[in-house]
Amino acid sequence: MEASREQTRLRRLLSRSAADAARALIGCVLVRRHRGRTLEARIVEAEAYLGFDDPAAHVYRGMTPRTEPLFGPPGTLYVYFVYGMHHCLNIAVDAPGTPGCVLIRGAEPLPGSGLDARSLSGPGRLCRTLRIDTRLSGRHVFEPDAPLTLRAGTPPARIAVTRRIGINVAQTRRLRFCDPASPAVSGRVRLV
């Protein structure tokens, strides 16, 4: 019963606007199951992408076969490959058909994982360490036996809000949310 209540709360969290969902995801826990091993990491950095109203969003000019998962129900995974070397994990948010999403930029491994905090700092490292690639795109965090799920965690004492980083357009939008006390936050936390 408690698990179903938590799932309901998480579904509500992901049904918010991209900015609200990105803020609310800070402190939630990613659970990755891969080859008999389970790794858990607390999300400490996320960026919101606002769909059609955001020139930095992949769907800004419309849906493509690659971006179709963003139009799915909240909790649908969108994983893409960039610069010929990195995968990036996004979670669809808002309402089905509204392509807002949250890029997971950094997470802290939970105790007992054997991982260093820096191994999950930055979207490329996070995906490499958790073995996340485009094969997960289109999957859903609430599927039974999903390889990547989400659970409630502990929100930080403070959430910093800054400009997004690592993009060339719409850089001034304050849509990057992070736990400023975490060593796993990628880049500097320059408050603007």
TATALIN-V933556 format. One record per helix or strand of 3 or more residues. SS is the DSSP state (@ for helix, = for strand). FROM is the first residue (numbers start at 1). LEN is the number of residues. If there is no record, write none. Layout:
SS,FROM,LEN / SS,FROM,LEN
This chain:
@,2,13 / @,18,8 / =,29,6 / =,37,13 / @,51,3 / @,68,4 / =,76,7 / =,86,8 / =,100,10 / @,117,4 / @,123,8 / @,134,3 / =,148,4 / =,160,3 / =,176,3
